[in-house]
Amino acid sequence: MNAITMVIGSICILMIVYRLYGTFMAVKVLKLDDSKKTPAHELEDGKDYVPTNKWVSFGHHFAAIAAAGPLVGPILAAQFGYLPGLLWLLIGAVIGGAVHDMVVLFASMRQKGESVAEIAKRELGPVAGFCTGLAMLFIITITMAGLSLVVLHALEENPWGTFSVGITIPIAMAVGLYHRKTGNLKLATIVGFALIMAGVFVGPLIVGTPLGDFLTLDVKTLSILLPIYAFFAAALPVWLLLAPRDYLSSFLKIGVFLALILGVFIVNPAIQMPAFTEFVGGGGPVMNGPVWPFISITIACGAISGFHAFVGSGTTPKMINRWSDIKPVGFGAMLVECVVGIMALIAATALHPGDYFAINSTPAVFQTLNMSTVNLASLSESIGLDLEGRTGGAVTLAVGMTFIFTSISWFDNLASFFFQFVIMFEALFILTAIDSGTRVARYLIQDFGSVFYKPLKRVDWLPGNIFASALACFLWGYLLFSGDISSVWALFGVSNQLMASIGLIIGATIILKIADKRRYMLTCLIPLAYLYVTVNYAGYWMVTNVYLNAEAAGYNLLNGILSIIMLVLGLVIMITAIRNWMQNWNRPDVALRRESV
């Protein structure tokens, strides 16, 4: 197997699916009607509700959903071989992810852009609405820990990378201040991007200096600094840090993605990882569980992801210009993210298996695998960094991309700079997701806390903002500080896919009410049945074998309790939904559509 075959074949499949299945969902199932006003037109306020060109909406939605997940998940899942990850990316995105994103966006637009929790409350009742809101709080907290854990080992004992990432904070703030004061976005963009690139090239100069020694940080220190940063990012005005960082990061994302595609077509690297490894039955050094159910919770973004429901019921539904734009924005962006996941899988599987496992296992565990490295020593020398034991996925992506490009003779001298550039690229997007996610967690905490103290709901009340931000950072910061990639990423995967199940439940409920044929519910019920069983089995496996097993390396009572709570919430929502479906199934179509309108 070579990379070009994988890329071209996958893209052809996804294009056919978009043309046929996407059109079926838009025309037959959801019956998108451009004669009706979208919430962006109906509630236009120039701030949140703004009719936006479909390609601009597509860009915003894609940038929001495609964070670290489609890059890291496929890399971690490569321990099972290249074929399980490739099949799940394609099947999951086509049958599950694209449908999920499309129906959640549609459901939110029907309710004037409301959140998933509010939609669940309207469609399924107050109990399901409360459980959904509480599940969302748990899920966003775990998501922040899972994403943050990815970047820790990339910056561990790496002053160059820490400096390159850290310098982007004042740069983004300066861009935000300058743009707000002058309105000159073009100059702010040029200068900001130039300074970020300069940070990568200045990085080697600080190594060995007092500043370099100060920025040489261990994992525990980094796991404290990230929540502290997130606290200020969540409490500061959005225009000062979050928005300019997100904006500048988009240029890096496009550049790295295009560079990897170009590299694959120029070099056409061979896929060195076998189709299946010896770890498909479990016991792997990266993820301890078997290929099923763990392939479907390790790879979330890129196949199907509940995190997308936060975006699909957040900013995006308030921007859609026409109802038909749901197809390219909701369905199309998910398929493009699938391509990103496939490119990340190629970067990981192009490495020799020994090199891959040496990076993604601790040195002690790697010694037990009876494997030898092939190119790792030369890659470590050209990059200028010890690569062994840097788990989490971020380093593997950067090494894999660097390895692909080292086949080009003149690239050897740029290997270290390219590696640190990719590390900065990943870290920037993770920090951007942390910014946004912590802010969402703050809002959820304020909503729930207002039941006990009403002023807490006011987003303009500074003490409430500080308290909610601090609590949100403490919650996911504790998980980050006490976890490892195998336990926290699995917890993130279970919670994330539980959220996707909730999105599909809502989609099936609405399709039952509006579709001409009730069997169209199967578009949501088929992926829901698979995902719900997978999530519950994975949660049960992790609780019994890891979280509540005192002899396991990932033993963690808190993670076990969180898993049980989330699975119970999911069960309550599922039971409520089934009762709702049974009641509505026997009602006349006319009554259902009248209620739906």
C-alpha positions in Angstrom: 0.0 0.0 0.0 1.3 3.5 -0.8 0.0 6.9 0.3 -1.2 8.2 -3.0 -3.5 5.2 -3.6 -5.0 5.8 -0.1 -5.5 9.5 -0.6 -7.0 9.3 -4.1 -9.3 6.4 -3.3 -10.6 8.1 -0.2 -11.2 11.4 -1.8 -13.1 9.8 -4.7 -15.4 7.9 -2.2 -16.1 11.1 -0.2 -16.9 13.1 -3.3 -19.4 10.5 -4.5 -21.0 10.3 -1.0 -21.3 14.1 -0.9 -23.0 14.2 -4.3 -25.4 11.3 -3.7 -26.0 10.8 0.0 -25.6 14.5 0.9 -28.2 15.4 -1.7 -30.6 12.7 -0.4 -30.3 14.0 3.1 -30.9 17.6 2.0 -33.8 17.0 -0.4 -35.6 13.9 0.8 -34.9 13.6 4.5 -34.7 17.2 5.8 -36.5 18.8 2.9 -34.4 22.0 3.0 -36.5 24.9 1.6 -34.8 28.1 0.6 -38.1 30.0 0.4 -38.1 30.1 4.2 -36.0 32.6 6.2 -33.0 31.3 8.2 -32.4 32.5 11.7 -29.6 34.6 10.4 -32.1 36.7 8.4 -35.0 36.4 10.8 -33.0 37.5 13.9 -30.3 39.5 12.2 -28.6 41.8 14.7 -25.2 42.5 13.1 -23.4 40.6 16.0 -24.4 37.0 16.4 -27.1 36.5 13.8 -25.4 37.6 10.5 -26.3 36.1 7.0 -23.0 34.8 5.7 -21.7 33.5 2.3 -21.8 29.7 2.4 -18.1 29.4 1.8 -17.3 31.8 4.6 -19.6 29.8 6.8 -18.0 26.6 5.6 -14.5 28.0 6.5 -15.7 29.1 10.0 -17.4 25.8 10.7 -14.5 23.7 9.5 -12.0 25.7 11.5 -14.1 25.3 14.6 -14.7 21.5 14.3 -11.2 20.5 13.0 -9.1 21.0 16.1 -6.6 18.4 17.4 -9.0 15.5 17.2 -8.6 14.5 13.5 -4.8 14.9 13.9 -4.3 13.0 17.1 -7.0 10.3 17.1 -5.8 8.5 13.9 -2.2 8.6 15.1 -3.0 6.9 18.4 -5.2 4.4 16.5 -2.4 3.5 14.2 -1.2 1.0 16.8 -3.9 -1.4 15.4 -2.6 -1.0 11.9 -3.5 1.3 9.0 -6.7 -0.6 7.9 -8.9 -0.3 11.0 -8.3 3.5 11.2 -8.9 4.0 7.5 -12.1 2.0 7.5 -13.5 3.7 10.5 -12.6 7.2 9.2 -14.5 6.5 5.9 -17.4 4.5 7.2 -17.8 6.7 10.4 -17.7 10.0 8.5 -20.1 8.8 5.7 -22.7 6.9 7.8 -22.4 8.8 11.1 -20.4 12.0 11.2 -21.7 13.9 8.2 -25.3 12.9 9.0 -24.8 13.9 12.7 -23.4 17.3 11.9 -26.1 18.0 9.3 -29.1 17.1 11.5 -27.7 18.9 14.5 -27.2 22.1 12.5 -30.7 21.7 11.0 -32.3 21.1 14.4 -30.6 24.2 15.9 -31.7 26.4 13.0 -35.3 25.2 13.5 -35.0 26.5 17.1 -33.5 29.8 16.2 -29.9 28.7 16.8 -30.5 27.2 20.3 -28.1 24.8 22.0 -28.4 21.0 22.0 -29.6 21.1 25.6 -32.5 23.5 24.8 -33.4 21.4 21.7 -33.5 18.3 23.8 -35.7 20.1 26.4 -38.1 21.1 23.7 -38.2 17.8 21.8 -37.8 15.3 24.6 -38.9 17.1 27.7 -37.3 18.8 30.8 -35.7 15.6 32.2 -33.8 14.9 28.9 -33.0 18.6 28.6 -31.4 18.7 32.1 -29.5 15.5 31.6 -28.2 16.8 28.2 -27.0 20.0 29.8 -25.3 18.2 32.6 -23.7 15.7 30.2 -22.5 18.6 28.1 -20.7 20.1 31.1 -19.0 16.8 31.9 -18.1 16.3 28.2 -16.6 19.7 27.6 -14.6 19.4 30.8 -13.1 16.1 29.8 -12.6 17.3 26.3 -10.3 20.1 27.6 -8.2 17.7 29.5 -7.9 15.3 26.6 -6.9 18.0 24.2 -4.4 19.6 26.6 -2.8 16.3 27.3 -1.9 16.0 23.6 0.5 19.0 23.7 2.2 18.2 27.0 4.8 15.8 25.7 5.4 17.9 22.6 6.6 20.8 24.8 8.2 18.7 27.5 11.9 19.6 27.9 11.5 21.5 24.6 12.5 25.2 25.1 12.4 25.9 21.4 8.8 24.6 21.1 7.7 26.3 24.4 9.1 29.6 23.2 7.5 29.4 19.8 4.1 28.6 21.2 4.4 31.0 24.2 5.3 33.9 22.0 2.1 33.6 20.1 0.1 34.8 23.2 1.5 38.4 23.3 1.5 38.4 19.4 -2.2 37.5 19.3 -3.1 40.1 22.0 -1.1 42.7 20.1 -3.0 41.9 16.9 -6.3 42.1 18.7 -5.5 45.4 20.3 -4.2 46.9 17.1 -7.1 45.8 15.0 -9.6 47.0 17.6 -7.9 50.4 17.7 -7.2 51.0 14.0 -9.5 48.5 12.1 -6.6 47.7 9.8 -6.9 43.9 9.6 -4.6 43.5 6.6 -1.5 45.0 8.3 -2.3 43.3 11.6 -2.5 40.0 9.8 0.8 40.4 7.9 2.8 41.6 10.9 1.2 39.0 13.2 1.9 36.1 10.9 5.5 37.3 10.3 6.1 37.5 14.0 4.8 34.0 14.6 7.1 32.6 11.9 10.0 34.6 13.4 9.3 32.8 16.7 10.0 29.5 15.1 13.4 30.6 13.6 14.4 32.5 16.8 13.7 29.4 18.9 17.1 27.7 18.4 18.9 30.8 19.6 17.5 30.6 23.1 18.6 27.0 23.7 21.3 26.9 26.3 20.6 30.5 27.5 19.0 31.5 30.8 15.7 32.0 29.0 16.0 28.6 27.4 16.7 27.0 30.8 13.7 28.8 32.2 11.5 27.4 29.4 12.7 23.9 29.8 9.6 22.5 31.6 8.5 19.1 32.7 5.1 17.6 32.2 3.8 18.4 35.7 4.7 22.1 35.4 3.1 22.3 31.9 0.0 20.7 33.2 -0.3 23.5 35.8 0.5 26.3 33.4 -2.1 25.3 30.8 -5.1 25.7 33.1 -3.7 29.0 34.4 -3.4 30.2 30.8 -7.0 29.0 30.1 -8.3 30.9 33.1 -7.1 34.2 31.7 -8.2 33.3 28.2 -11.7 32.5 29.4 -12.0 35.6 31.5 -10.5 38.1 29.0 -12.6 39.7 26.3 -12.9 37.5 23.3 -11.5 40.0 20.9 -8.2 40.3 22.9 -6.9 36.8 22.7 -9.3 34.1 21.5 -10.4 35.7 18.2 -7.0 36.9 16.9 -5.4 33.6 17.9 -8.1 31.6 16.1 -7.7 33.9 13.1 -3.9 33.7 12.8 -4.0 29.9 13.4 -6.2 29.4 10.4 -3.3 30.4 8.1 -1.1 27.8 9.7 -3.7 25.1 9.5 -4.2 25.7 5.8 -0.5 25.8 5.1 0.4 22.6 7.0 -2.5 20.7 5.5 -1.5 21.7 2.0 2.1 21.0 2.6 1.3 17.4 3.8 -0.8 16.7 0.7 1.9 18.1 -1.5 4.5 16.0 0.2 2.5 12.9 -0.2 2.1 13.4 -3.9 5.8 14.3 -4.4 7.3 11.6 -2.3 4.5 9.0 -2.4 5.7 7.3 0.8 5.1 3.6 1.4 2.8 2.7 4.3 5.1 0.7 6.6 2.6 -0.2 9.3 0.9 -3.5 8.5 -2.9 -3.6 7.9 -3.4 -5.2 11.3 -0.9 -5.4 14.2 -0.6 -7.9 17.0 -2.5 -5.4 19.2 -5.9 -5.7 17.6 -6.9 -8.0 20.4 -5.8 -5.6 23.1 -2.7 -5.0 25.2 -1.2 -2.3 23.0 1.2 0.2 24.5 -0.7 3.2 23.2 -4.3 2.1 24.0 -4.7 -1.0 26.1 -8.1 -2.1 24.8 -9.0 -4.2 21.8 -9.6 -2.7 18.3 -13.3 -2.7 18.9 -14.7 -0.6 20.6 -11.5 1.5 21.0 -11.0 2.3 17.3 -14.3 4.2 17.4 -13.6 6.2 20.6 -9.9 6.8 19.8 -10.8 8.3 16.4 -13.7 10.7 17.1 -13.1 13.9 15.1 -12.6 12.8 11.5 -15.2 10.1 11.7 -18.0 11.2 14.1 -17.6 13.6 17.0 -20.0 15.0 19.6 -17.8 18.0 20.0 -19.2 19.1 16.6 -22.7 19.5 18.3 -21.3 22.4 20.3 -20.4 24.2 17.1 -23.4 23.1 15.1 -25.7 24.5 17.8 -23.5 27.5 18.6 -22.2 30.1 16.2 -22.7 28.3 12.8 -26.6 28.1 12.8 -26.7 31.9 13.4 -24.6 32.5 10.2 -26.3 30.3 7.5 -27.6 32.4 4.7 -29.9 29.8 3.0 -31.3 26.5 4.2 -29.6 24.6 1.4 -26.2 25.8 2.7 -26.6 23.2 5.4 -25.4 20.6 2.9 -21.9 22.1 2.2 -21.4 23.5 5.7 -22.7 20.6 7.8 -22.2 17.5 5.6 -19.3 18.8 3.5 -17.1 20.1 6.3 -17.3 16.8 8.0 -16.1 15.0 4.9 -13.2 17.4 4.5 -12.2 16.8 8.1 -12.2 13.1 7.3 -9.5 13.8 4.7 -7.5 15.6 7.4 -7.8 12.5 9.6 -6.6 10.2 6.7 -3.6 12.5 6.1 -2.7 12.2 9.8 -3.0 8.4 9.6 -0.6 8.4 6.6 1.9 10.5 8.6 1.9 8.0 11.4 1.8 4.8 9.3 4.6 6.0 7.0 7.0 5.6 10.0 8.6 2.2 10.6 6.5 0.4 13.3 9.5 0.4 15.7 9.9 4.1 15.3 6.2 4.7 15.8 6.0 2.6 19.0 9.2 4.1 20.4 7.7 7.6 20.2 4.3 6.6 21.5 5.4 4.3 24.4 7.4 5.0 27.5 10.9 3.7 27.2 10.2 1.0 29.8 7.1 -0.2 27.9 8.9 -0.1 24.6 11.7 -2.4 25.9 9.0 -5.1 26.4 7.8 -5.0 22.8 11.0 -6.6 21.4 11.1 -4.0 18.6 14.0 -2.0 17.2 14.0 1.4 15.8 15.2 2.1 12.2 15.1 5.8 11.4 14.5 7.3 14.9 18.1 8.1 15.7 18.7 10.0 12.4 15.4 11.8 12.8 16.3 12.8 16.4 19.6 14.1 15.2 18.2 16.1 12.3 15.4 17.5 14.5 17.7 18.1 17.4 15.4 16.5 20.0 15.2 13.2 21.8 12.0 11.7 20.3 11.6 8.6 22.4 8.7 8.3 24.8 7.0 11.5 23.6 3.5 10.1 23.8 0.3 11.9 22.9 0.3 12.0 19.1 1.4 15.5 18.5 5.1 14.6 18.2 4.3 11.6 16.0 2.5 13.8 13.5 5.4 16.2 13.3 7.9 13.4 13.0 5.9 11.6 10.4 5.5 14.8 8.3 9.3 15.5 8.7 10.1 11.9 7.7 8.1 12.2 4.5 9.8 15.4 3.5 13.3 14.2 4.3 13.1 12.1 1.1 13.7 15.5 -0.6 17.5 16.0 -0.5 17.5 19.8 0.2 15.0 19.4 3.1 17.5 17.9 5.6 18.7 21.3 6.6 15.2 22.4 7.4 14.0 19.4 9.3 14.3 20.9 12.8 12.5 24.1 11.8 9.7 22.2 10.0 9.3 19.9 13.1 8.9 22.8 15.5 6.6 24.6 13.0 4.3 21.6 13.0 4.5 21.4 16.8 3.5 25.1 17.0 0.7 24.5 14.5 -0.8 21.7 16.6 -0.3 23.6 19.9 -2.0 26.7 18.5 -5.1 24.8 17.5 -5.2 23.0 20.8 -4.9 26.2 22.7 -7.6 27.8 20.6 -9.9 24.8 21.4 -9.0 25.2 25.1 -9.8 28.9 24.9 -13.2 28.3 23.4 -14.0 25.2 25.3 -13.2 26.7 28.7 -15.4 29.6 27.9 -18.2 27.3 27.0 -17.7 25.4 30.3 -17.8 28.7 32.1 -21.2 29.5 30.5 -22.5 26.0 31.4 -21.3 26.4 35.0 -23.0 29.8 35.2 -26.2 28.4 33.9 -26.3 25.6 36.4 -25.1 27.7 39.2 -27.8 30.3 38.6 -30.3 27.8 40.0 -28.7 28.4 43.4 -27.6 32.0 43.0 -29.3 33.9 40.2 -26.7 36.7 39.6 -24.2 34.0 38.5 -26.1 33.8 35.2 -25.1 37.3 34.3 -22.2 37.2 31.9 -21.3 40.8 32.6 -20.9 40.1 36.4 -17.1 40.0 37.0 -17.0 38.0 40.2 -19.3 35.3 38.6 -17.1 35.2 35.5 -14.0 34.7 37.6 -15.5 32.0 39.8 -16.9 30.0 36.9 -13.7 30.3 34.9 -11.6 29.2 37.8 -13.9 26.3 38.6 -13.9 25.2 34.9 -10.1 25.3 34.8 -9.7 23.5 38.1 -12.0 20.6 36.9 -10.2 19.8 33.7 -6.8 20.8 35.1 -7.1 18.2 37.8 -7.9 15.5 35.1 -4.9 16.7 33.1 -2.5 16.7 36.1 -3.5 13.3 37.3 -4.0 11.5 34.0 -2.0 9.9 31.1 -2.8 9.8 27.4 -4.2 6.2 27.5 -6.7 6.9 30.3 -7.7 10.5 29.6 -8.0 10.1 25.8 -10.2 7.1 26.3 -12.3 9.1 28.8 -12.5 11.9 26.2 -13.5 9.4 23.5 -16.3 7.9 25.5 -17.7 11.3 26.5 -17.3 12.7 23.1 -19.1 9.8 21.4 -21.8 9.9 24.0 -22.5 13.5 22.9 -22.6 12.3 19.3 -25.2 9.8 20.3 -27.3 12.5 21.9 -27.0 14.5 18.6 -28.3 11.5 16.6 -31.1 11.0 19.1 -32.3 14.6 18.5 -31.9 14.1 14.7 -34.0 10.9 14.7 -36.7 12.7 16.8 -37.0 15.5 14.4 -36.9 13.3 11.3 -39.8 11.3 12.7 -41.8 14.5 12.8 -41.0 16.0 9.5 -40.0 13.3 7.0 -42.4 12.0 4.4 -41.3 8.4 5.2 -40.7 7.3 8.7 -38.1 4.9 7.6 -35.9 7.9 7.0 -35.2 7.8 10.7 -32.8 5.0 9.9 -30.3 7.6 8.6 -29.8 8.5 12.3 -30.9 5.2 14.0 -28.3 3.0 12.3 -25.2 5.0 13.3 -26.9 5.7 16.7 -27.3 1.9 17.4 -23.7 1.2 16.6 -22.3 4.2 18.5 -24.5 3.8 21.6 -23.5 0.1 22.0 -19.8 1.0 21.3 -19.8 3.9 23.8 -21.4 1.9 26.6 -19.2 -1.2 26.1 -16.0 1.0 26.0 -17.1 2.9 29.1 -17.8 -0.4 30.9 -14.4 -1.8 29.8 -12.5 1.2 31.0 -14.3 1.3 34.3 -13.9 -2.4 35.1 -10.4 -2.9 33.7 -8.7 0.5 34.3 -10.4 3.2 36.3 -11.6 1.0 39.2 -8.9 -1.6 38.9 -6.3 -0.9 41.6 -3.7 -2.9 39.7 -4.0 -1.0 36.4 -1.6 1.8 35.5 -4.6 4.1 34.7 -6.4 3.5 38.1 -8.3 6.6 38.8 -11.4 6.7 41.0 -12.6 10.1 39.7 -12.4 9.0 36.0 -14.4 5.9 37.0 -17.1 8.0 38.7 -17.3 10.5 35.8 -17.7 7.6 33.3 -20.5 6.0 35.3 -22.3 9.4 35.7 -22.1 10.0 31.9 -23.3 6.6 31.0 -26.3 6.9 33.4 -27.1 10.3 31.9 -26.9 8.8 28.4 -29.2 6.0 29.5 -31.8 8.4 30.8 -31.8 10.4 27.6 -32.1 7.2 25.5 -35.0 5.8 27.5 -36.8 9.2 27.3 -36.2 9.3 23.5 -37.5 5.7 22.9 -40.7 6.5 24.9 -41.1 9.7 22.8 -40.6 7.7 19.5 -43.1 5.1 20.6 -45.7 7.7 21.4 -45.2 9.6 18.2 -45.0 6.5 16.0 -48.7 5.9 16.4 -49.8 9.5 15.8 -51.0 10.7 12.4 -48.4 12.4 10.1 -50.5 15.6 10.0 -50.5 16.0 13.7 -46.7 15.4 13.9 -46.0 18.0 11.2 -48.3 20.5 12.7 -46.5 20.2 16.0 -43.1 20.3 14.3 -44.0 23.6 12.6 
